[in-house]
Amino acid sequence: MGILMARVGITVPDDRRAGVLAGFQELTGMAALMRQPRDAAAEPAAMFDLAAVLREH
């Protein structure tokens, strides 16, 4: 990660390095999940039922 940051000219302060590294690891994990084949059931719904959204619980 340090090499990537240096390559684009970003300097991360020492006190924030652990948090940036944790975020970087989470992001790379999510990106790996996105690069897998998915079926139609994995896609978000393009429709919703307004009555269900407005229903009181």
LUMPAZA-352466 format. One record per atom (N, C-alpha, C): residue in one letter; chain; atom name; x, y negated, z negated. Coordinates in nm, 2 decimals, decimal comma. Layout:
% residues N
<rovo aa="a" ch="A" at="CA" X="X" Y="Y" Z="Z"/>
...
% end
This chain:
% residues 57
<rovo aa="m" ch="A" at="N" X="0,08" Y="0,12" Z="0,00"/>
<rovo aa="m" ch="A" at="CA" X="0,00" Y="0,00" Z="0,00"/>
<rovo aa="m" ch="A" at="C" X="0,09" Y="-0,13" Z="0,00"/>
<rovo aa="g" ch="A" at="N" X="0,20" Y="-0,12" Z="-0,07"/>
<rovo aa="g" ch="A" at="CA" X="0,28" Y="-0,24" Z="-0,08"/>
<rovo aa="g" ch="A" at="C" X="0,34" Y="-0,28" Z="0,06"/>
<rovo aa="i" ch="A" at="N" X="0,37" Y="-0,17" Z="0,14"/>
<rovo aa="i" ch="A" at="CA" X="0,42" Y="-0,20" Z="0,28"/>
<rovo aa="i" ch="A" at="C" X="0,31" Y="-0,27" Z="0,36"/>
<rovo aa="l" ch="A" at="N" X="0,19" Y="-0,22" Z="0,35"/>
<rovo aa="l" ch="A" at="CA" X="0,08" Y="-0,27" Z="0,43"/>
<rovo aa="l" ch="A" at="C" X="0,05" Y="-0,42" Z="0,39"/>
<rovo aa="m" ch="A" at="N" X="0,06" Y="-0,45" Z="0,26"/>
<rovo aa="m" ch="A" at="CA" X="0,03" Y="-0,58" Z="0,21"/>
<rovo aa="m" ch="A" at="C" X="0,15" Y="-0,68" Z="0,26"/>
<rovo aa="a" ch="A" at="N" X="0,27" Y="-0,63" Z="0,25"/>
<rovo aa="a" ch="A" at="CA" X="0,38" Y="-0,71" Z="0,30"/>
<rovo aa="a" ch="A" at="C" X="0,38" Y="-0,74" Z="0,45"/>
<rovo aa="r" ch="A" at="N" X="0,33" Y="-0,64" Z="0,52"/>
<rovo aa="r" ch="A" at="CA" X="0,32" Y="-0,65" Z="0,67"/>
<rovo aa="r" ch="A" at="C" X="0,22" Y="-0,76" Z="0,71"/>
<rovo aa="v" ch="A" at="N" X="0,12" Y="-0,78" Z="0,63"/>
<rovo aa="v" ch="A" at="CA" X="0,02" Y="-0,88" Z="0,67"/>
<rovo aa="v" ch="A" at="C" X="0,04" Y="-1,01" Z="0,59"/>
<rovo aa="g" ch="A" at="N" X="0,15" Y="-1,01" Z="0,51"/>
<rovo aa="g" ch="A" at="CA" X="0,18" Y="-1,14" Z="0,44"/>
<rovo aa="g" ch="A" at="C" X="0,10" Y="-1,16" Z="0,31"/>
<rovo aa="i" ch="A" at="N" X="0,05" Y="-1,06" Z="0,25"/>
<rovo aa="i" ch="A" at="CA" X="-0,03" Y="-1,08" Z="0,12"/>
<rovo aa="i" ch="A" at="C" X="0,06" Y="-1,04" Z="0,01"/>
<rovo aa="t" ch="A" at="N" X="0,07" Y="-1,13" Z="-0,09"/>
<rovo aa="t" ch="A" at="CA" X="0,14" Y="-1,11" Z="-0,21"/>
<rovo aa="t" ch="A" at="C" X="0,04" Y="-1,08" Z="-0,33"/>
<rovo aa="v" ch="A" at="N" X="0,06" Y="-0,97" Z="-0,39"/>
<rovo aa="v" ch="A" at="CA" X="-0,03" Y="-0,93" Z="-0,50"/>
<rovo aa="v" ch="A" at="C" X="0,04" Y="-0,96" Z="-0,63"/>
<rovo aa="p" ch="A" at="N" X="-0,01" Y="-1,04" Z="-0,72"/>
<rovo aa="p" ch="A" at="CA" X="0,05" Y="-1,06" Z="-0,85"/>
<rovo aa="p" ch="A" at="C" X="0,06" Y="-0,93" Z="-0,93"/>
<rovo aa="d" ch="A" at="N" X="0,17" Y="-0,92" Z="-1,01"/>
<rovo aa="d" ch="A" at="CA" X="0,19" Y="-0,80" Z="-1,09"/>
<rovo aa="d" ch="A" at="C" X="0,07" Y="-0,76" Z="-1,18"/>
<rovo aa="d" ch="A" at="N" X="0,01" Y="-0,86" Z="-1,24"/>
<rovo aa="d" ch="A" at="CA" X="-0,10" Y="-0,83" Z="-1,33"/>
<rovo aa="d" ch="A" at="C" X="-0,23" Y="-0,78" Z="-1,26"/>
<rovo aa="r" ch="A" at="N" X="-0,23" Y="-0,79" Z="-1,12"/>
<rovo aa="r" ch="A" at="CA" X="-0,35" Y="-0,75" Z="-1,05"/>
<rovo aa="r" ch="A" at="C" X="-0,32" Y="-0,63" Z="-0,96"/>
<rovo aa="r" ch="A" at="N" X="-0,20" Y="-0,58" Z="-0,96"/>
<rovo aa="r" ch="A" at="CA" X="-0,15" Y="-0,48" Z="-0,87"/>
<rovo aa="r" ch="A" at="C" X="-0,23" Y="-0,35" Z="-0,90"/>
<rovo aa="a" ch="A" at="N" X="-0,25" Y="-0,31" Z="-1,02"/>
<rovo aa="a" ch="A" at="CA" X="-0,32" Y="-0,19" Z="-1,06"/>
<rovo aa="a" ch="A" at="C" X="-0,47" Y="-0,19" Z="-1,01"/>
<rovo aa="g" ch="A" at="N" X="-0,53" Y="-0,30" Z="-1,02"/>
<rovo aa="g" ch="A" at="CA" X="-0,67" Y="-0,31" Z="-0,97"/>
<rovo aa="g" ch="A" at="C" X="-0,68" Y="-0,31" Z="-0,82"/>
<rovo aa="v" ch="A" at="N" X="-0,59" Y="-0,37" Z="-0,76"/>
<rovo aa="v" ch="A" at="CA" X="-0,58" Y="-0,37" Z="-0,61"/>
<rovo aa="v" ch="A" at="C" X="-0,56" Y="-0,23" Z="-0,56"/>
<rovo aa="l" ch="A" at="N" X="-0,46" Y="-0,16" Z="-0,63"/>
<rovo aa="l" ch="A" at="CA" X="-0,43" Y="-0,02" Z="-0,59"/>
<rovo aa="l" ch="A" at="C" X="-0,55" Y="0,07" Z="-0,61"/>
<rovo aa="a" ch="A" at="N" X="-0,62" Y="0,05" Z="-0,72"/>
<rovo aa="a" ch="A" at="CA" X="-0,74" Y="0,13" Z="-0,74"/>
<rovo aa="a" ch="A" at="C" X="-0,85" Y="0,11" Z="-0,63"/>
<rovo aa="g" ch="A" at="N" X="-0,87" Y="-0,02" Z="-0,60"/>
<rovo aa="g" ch="A" at="CA" X="-0,97" Y="-0,05" Z="-0,49"/>
<rovo aa="g" ch="A" at="C" X="-0,92" Y="0,00" Z="-0,36"/>
<rovo aa="f" ch="A" at="N" X="-0,79" Y="0,00" Z="-0,33"/>
<rovo aa="f" ch="A" at="CA" X="-0,74" Y="0,05" Z="-0,20"/>
<rovo aa="f" ch="A" at="C" X="-0,76" Y="0,20" Z="-0,20"/>
<rovo aa="q" ch="A" at="N" X="-0,74" Y="0,27" Z="-0,31"/>
<rovo aa="q" ch="A" at="CA" X="-0,76" Y="0,42" Z="-0,31"/>
<rovo aa="q" ch="A" at="C" X="-0,91" Y="0,45" Z="-0,29"/>
<rovo aa="e" ch="A" at="N" X="-1,00" Y="0,38" Z="-0,35"/>
<rovo aa="e" ch="A" at="CA" X="-1,14" Y="0,40" Z="-0,33"/>
<rovo aa="e" ch="A" at="C" X="-1,18" Y="0,38" Z="-0,18"/>
<rovo aa="l" ch="A" at="N" X="-1,13" Y="0,27" Z="-0,13"/>
<rovo aa="l" ch="A" at="CA" X="-1,17" Y="0,23" Z="0,01"/>
<rovo aa="l" ch="A" at="C" X="-1,12" Y="0,34" Z="0,11"/>
<rovo aa="t" ch="A" at="N" X="-0,99" Y="0,39" Z="0,09"/>
<rovo aa="t" ch="A" at="CA" X="-0,94" Y="0,49" Z="0,18"/>
<rovo aa="t" ch="A" at="C" X="-1,02" Y="0,62" Z="0,17"/>
<rovo aa="g" ch="A" at="N" X="-1,07" Y="0,65" Z="0,05"/>
<rovo aa="g" ch="A" at="CA" X="-1,15" Y="0,77" Z="0,03"/>
<rovo aa="g" ch="A" at="C" X="-1,29" Y="0,76" Z="0,10"/>
<rovo aa="m" ch="A" at="N" X="-1,35" Y="0,64" Z="0,09"/>
<rovo aa="m" ch="A" at="CA" X="-1,47" Y="0,62" Z="0,16"/>
<rovo aa="m" ch="A" at="C" X="-1,46" Y="0,62" Z="0,31"/>
<rovo aa="a" ch="A" at="N" X="-1,35" Y="0,56" Z="0,36"/>
<rovo aa="a" ch="A" at="CA" X="-1,32" Y="0,56" Z="0,50"/>
<rovo aa="a" ch="A" at="C" X="-1,31" Y="0,71" Z="0,55"/>
<rovo aa="a" ch="A" at="N" X="-1,24" Y="0,79" Z="0,48"/>
<rovo aa="a" ch="A" at="CA" X="-1,23" Y="0,93" Z="0,52"/>
<rovo aa="a" ch="A" at="C" X="-1,36" Y="1,00" Z="0,53"/>
<rovo aa="l" ch="A" at="N" X="-1,46" Y="0,97" Z="0,44"/>
<rovo aa="l" ch="A" at="CA" X="-1,59" Y="1,03" Z="0,44"/>
<rovo aa="l" ch="A" at="C" X="-1,67" Y="0,98" Z="0,57"/>
<rovo aa="m" ch="A" at="N" X="-1,64" Y="0,86" Z="0,61"/>
<rovo aa="m" ch="A" at="CA" X="-1,71" Y="0,80" Z="0,73"/>
<rovo aa="m" ch="A" at="C" X="-1,66" Y="0,87" Z="0,86"/>
<rovo aa="r" ch="A" at="N" X="-1,55" Y="0,92" Z="0,86"/>
<rovo aa="r" ch="A" at="CA" X="-1,49" Y="0,98" Z="0,98"/>
<rovo aa="r" ch="A" at="C" X="-1,53" Y="1,12" Z="1,00"/>
<rovo aa="q" ch="A" at="N" X="-1,63" Y="1,17" Z="0,93"/>
<rovo aa="q" ch="A" at="CA" X="-1,67" Y="1,31" Z="0,94"/>
<rovo aa="q" ch="A" at="C" X="-1,80" Y="1,32" Z="1,03"/>
<rovo aa="p" ch="A" at="N" X="-1,82" Y="1,43" Z="1,10"/>
<rovo aa="p" ch="A" at="CA" X="-1,95" Y="1,44" Z="1,17"/>
<rovo aa="p" ch="A" at="C" X="-2,07" Y="1,45" Z="1,07"/>
<rovo aa="r" ch="A" at="N" X="-2,17" Y="1,38" Z="1,11"/>
<rovo aa="r" ch="A" at="CA" X="-2,29" Y="1,38" Z="1,03"/>
<rovo aa="r" ch="A" at="C" X="-2,41" Y="1,41" Z="1,12"/>
<rovo aa="d" ch="A" at="N" X="-2,51" Y="1,47" Z="1,06"/>
<rovo aa="d" ch="A" at="CA" X="-2,64" Y="1,50" Z="1,13"/>
<rovo aa="d" ch="A" at="C" X="-2,74" Y="1,39" Z="1,11"/>
<rovo aa="a" ch="A" at="N" X="-2,85" Y="1,40" Z="1,17"/>
<rovo aa="a" ch="A" at="CA" X="-2,95" Y="1,29" Z="1,16"/>
<rovo aa="a" ch="A" at="C" X="-3,00" Y="1,27" Z="1,02"/>
<rovo aa="a" ch="A" at="N" X="-3,00" Y="1,37" Z="0,93"/>
<rovo aa="a" ch="A" at="CA" X="-3,05" Y="1,36" Z="0,80"/>
<rovo aa="a" ch="A" at="C" X="-2,96" Y="1,27" Z="0,71"/>
<rovo aa="a" ch="A" at="N" X="-2,83" Y="1,25" Z="0,75"/>
<rovo aa="a" ch="A" at="CA" X="-2,74" Y="1,17" Z="0,68"/>
<rovo aa="a" ch="A" at="C" X="-2,75" Y="1,02" Z="0,72"/>
<rovo aa="e" ch="A" at="N" X="-2,82" Y="0,99" Z="0,82"/>
<rovo aa="e" ch="A" at="CA" X="-2,84" Y="0,85" Z="0,86"/>
<rovo aa="e" ch="A" at="C" X="-2,95" Y="0,78" Z="0,78"/>
<rovo aa="p" ch="A" at="N" X="-2,93" Y="0,65" Z="0,75"/>
<rovo aa="p" ch="A" at="CA" X="-3,03" Y="0,58" Z="0,67"/>
<rovo aa="p" ch="A" at="C" X="-3,16" Y="0,57" Z="0,75"/>
<rovo aa="a" ch="A" at="N" X="-3,27" Y="0,56" Z="0,68"/>
<rovo aa="a" ch="A" at="CA" X="-3,40" Y="0,55" Z="0,74"/>
<rovo aa="a" ch="A" at="C" X="-3,42" Y="0,42" Z="0,81"/>
<rovo aa="a" ch="A" at="N" X="-3,47" Y="0,41" Z="0,92"/>
<rovo aa="a" ch="A" at="CA" X="-3,50" Y="0,29" Z="1,00"/>
<rovo aa="a" ch="A" at="C" X="-3,64" Y="0,24" Z="0,97"/>
<rovo aa="m" ch="A" at="N" X="-3,72" Y="0,31" Z="0,89"/>
<rovo aa="m" ch="A" at="CA" X="-3,85" Y="0,27" Z="0,86"/>
<rovo aa="m" ch="A" at="C" X="-3,87" Y="0,28" Z="0,71"/>
<rovo aa="f" ch="A" at="N" X="-3,97" Y="0,21" Z="0,66"/>
<rovo aa="f" ch="A" at="CA" X="-4,01" Y="0,22" Z="0,52"/>
<rovo aa="f" ch="A" at="C" X="-4,16" Y="0,19" Z="0,51"/>
<rovo aa="d" ch="A" at="N" X="-4,21" Y="0,24" Z="0,40"/>
<rovo aa="d" ch="A" at="CA" X="-4,36" Y="0,22" Z="0,37"/>
<rovo aa="d" ch="A" at="C" X="-4,37" Y="0,10" Z="0,28"/>
<rovo aa="l" ch="A" at="N" X="-4,43" Y="-0,01" Z="0,32"/>
<rovo aa="l" ch="A" at="CA" X="-4,44" Y="-0,13" Z="0,24"/>
<rovo aa="l" ch="A" at="C" X="-4,52" Y="-0,10" Z="0,12"/>
<rovo aa="a" ch="A" at="N" X="-4,62" Y="-0,02" Z="0,12"/>
<rovo aa="a" ch="A" at="CA" X="-4,70" Y="0,02" Z="0,01"/>
<rovo aa="a" ch="A" at="C" X="-4,62" Y="0,08" Z="-0,10"/>
<rovo aa="a" ch="A" at="N" X="-4,53" Y="0,17" Z="-0,06"/>
<rovo aa="a" ch="A" at="CA" X="-4,44" Y="0,24" Z="-0,16"/>
<rovo aa="a" ch="A" at="C" X="-4,35" Y="0,14" Z="-0,22"/>
<rovo aa="v" ch="A" at="N" X="-4,30" Y="0,05" Z="-0,14"/>
<rovo aa="v" ch="A" at="CA" X="-4,20" Y="-0,05" Z="-0,20"/>
<rovo aa="v" ch="A" at="C" X="-4,27" Y="-0,14" Z="-0,30"/>
<rovo aa="l" ch="A" at="N" X="-4,40" Y="-0,18" Z="-0,27"/>
<rovo aa="l" ch="A" at="CA" X="-4,47" Y="-0,28" Z="-0,36"/>
<rovo aa="l" ch="A" at="C" X="-4,54" Y="-0,21" Z="-0,47"/>
<rovo aa="r" ch="A" at="N" X="-4,55" Y="-0,08" Z="-0,47"/>
<rovo aa="r" ch="A" at="CA" X="-4,62" Y="0,00" Z="-0,57"/>
<rovo aa="r" ch="A" at="C" X="-4,57" Y="-0,03" Z="-0,71"/>
<rovo aa="e" ch="A" at="N" X="-4,66" Y="-0,05" Z="-0,80"/>
<rovo aa="e" ch="A" at="CA" X="-4,62" Y="-0,07" Z="-0,94"/>
<rovo aa="e" ch="A" at="C" X="-4,60" Y="0,06" Z="-1,01"/>
<rovo aa="h" ch="A" at="N" X="-4,50" Y="0,07" Z="-1,09"/>
<rovo aa="h" ch="A" at="CA" X="-4,47" Y="0,20" Z="-1,16"/>
<rovo aa="h" ch="A" at="C" X="-4,53" Y="0,21" Z="-1,29"/>
% end
